[in-house]
Amino acid sequence: MEQFSEPNKIKDIIEPSDNVDNQAKEVWARCLALLSTKLSSQTFKSWFEPIKPISYSSNQLVLQVPSNFFHEWIEEQYSPVLNDVKNQVLGNDCAIKFKVNSEGFEVTHEDDENLKNNVKFENNSYQRDEIKILNKPYKPVLNEKNTFENFIKGESNQLARAAAYAVANNPGGTQFNPLVIYGDVGLGKTHLIQAIGNHAIKTGKAQRVIYVTSEVFTLEFVDAIQKDKVNEFSNFYRSMDILIVDDIQFFEGKDKTQDNFFHTFNTLYQLGKQIVLSSDKPPKELKGLNERLISRFQSGLTADIQPPDFEMRVAILKKKSQQYNLEIPQDIIEFIAINVTSNIRQLEGCLHSLIAISTIKNLPISLEVAKEIVRQVVGEIKTHITIEDIQRVVCQYFDIPENYIRAKNRKQEVVIARQYAMYLCKEITNSSLKTIGLHFGGRDHSTVIHAIQTIEDLISSDQKYADILQVLRNKIKLVAK
């Protein structure tokens, strides 16, 4: 179909414009409204909110995407659902065409002069210094355990992980240079950016790779000033094939460090070297940073890492327990995953504490011990209720066999019981729509969405249904482990 033609046919470059066709905005808003019901909130936010409508005619909607990589990912992962929504809103005869936003940065003449003055490209002394630096041994400062193989993939990090892997296999040769990965503390940013360095070194894609925190970079810069070794300091970092800088938010307010890093960035970029950065927020939200530096940070690809969903938290715990050669019961793993939701570091910490207490006190790994550890980490713990618990309670209330709500049974009393059960599973268990559907006979996530909407409509229009829901909630609390 035309809307997903070959990449080399659609990668037109356009200049960003404020003169957006109002009809295009209206039509795309209708598409987004439908897409939001068919996709998870994280997918919708990461892949469809950034798309901008440009123009609309009777047979074509033109949309702007941030990069070629962005378009190719949508084409691979979401073309069926986008095509379906397009047909519903615009009809089969209308096509969607993507254009790539060319907004980026260009090094100005003034920047070139600053670059030459700072780096001294045409000065033989710089060349001699560079040779000394290239021959001087140094440590990449990478944790060898931080690899792509040890990084758990999930919906919350799919863009960041895919981009990082692409960069590791072709440093400086992709459109996402710099690569900026941002997210809250403890979500795996450091692991992922170090995985780039480890992979590039292991596969021979890069020889000179270094990882440094912004704090260490600043301290080394201050030390270089005091020892009158700024040129040596600058030339060292500018000799890298891949420069990885963690926590760039700590450059805020450090003007001289920012200025030095600006020129380091320019030098590496001009030489086709790769820059990888991490932050706790997107570059545009960083306060106290020079505008020209923020512009550099925004010129490649910015990808976020969100807190892991329930399934990913379970996968992380299982992976870690396997590394310890331990078989931890599923109910304990699920209990920890239900209660520790926002921080992978805390999640792993709970597991380490559980193993340590069990080993030191020579006790079996139990749910009671897990509860005590989790309570120390997060305070009040949530009740541990499974999808099977909810199914059992609902079926008992409606007096139907449990296998009925998992089978293709369309009797009215079975359908309403199934819808109540799906609604409560989403409300109580934190399971994804896909997982809930799988527990109800392999049903699609859209069936779960329909069930939730049906119950919401019923309880808002008829108190009888609202009372049933509350009775079921109370009964479920009684079976909590």
HELIX and SHEET records of a PDB file:
HELIX    1   1 GLU A    2  PHE A    4  5                                   3    
HELIX    2   2 PRO A    7  ILE A   10  1                                   4    
HELIX    3   3 ASN A   22  LYS A   38  1                                  17    
HELIX    4   4 SER A   41  TRP A   47  1                                   7    
HELIX    5   5 ASN A   68  LEU A   90  1                                  23    
HELIX    6   6 HIS A  109  VAL A  119  1                                  11    
HELIX    7   7 ASN A  124  ASN A  135  1                                  12    
HELIX    8   8 GLU A  155  ASN A  157  5                                   3    
HELIX    9   9 GLN A  158  ASN A  169  1                                  12    
HELIX   10  10 LYS A  189  THR A  203  1                                  15    
HELIX   11  11 SER A  214  GLN A  226  1                                  13    
HELIX   12  12 VAL A  230  TYR A  237  1                                   8    
HELIX   13  13 ILE A  248  PHE A  251  5                                   4    
HELIX   14  14 ASP A  255  GLN A  270  1                                  16    
HELIX   15  15 PRO A  283  GLU A  285  5                                   3    
HELIX   16  16 GLU A  291  PHE A  297  1                                   7    
HELIX   17  17 PHE A  310  GLN A  323  1                                  14    
HELIX   18  18 GLN A  330  ASN A  339  1                                  10    
HELIX   19  19 ILE A  344  ILE A  360  1                                  17    
HELIX   20  20 LEU A  367  VAL A  378  1                                  12    
HELIX   21  21 ILE A  387  PHE A  398  1                                  12    
HELIX   22  22 GLU A  402  ARG A  406  1                                   5    
HELIX   23  23 GLN A  412  THR A  429  1                                  18    
HELIX   24  24 LEU A  433  HIS A  439  1                                   7    
HELIX   25  25 HIS A  445  SER A  461  1                                  17    
HELIX   26  26 GLN A  463  LEU A  478  1                                  16    
SHEET    1   A 4 ASP A  12  ILE A  14  0                                        
SHEET    2   A 4 ALA A  95  ASN A 101  1                                        
SHEET    3   A 4 GLN A  60  VAL A  65  1                                        
SHEET    4   A 4 LYS A  52  SER A  57 -1                                        
SHEET    1   B 5 VAL A 209  THR A 213  0                                        
SHEET    2   B 5 ILE A 242  ASP A 246  1                                        
SHEET    3   B 5 GLN A 274  SER A 279  1                                        
SHEET    4   B 5 LEU A 179  TYR A 182  1                                        
SHEET    5   B 5 LEU A 301  ASP A 304  1                                        
END                                                                             
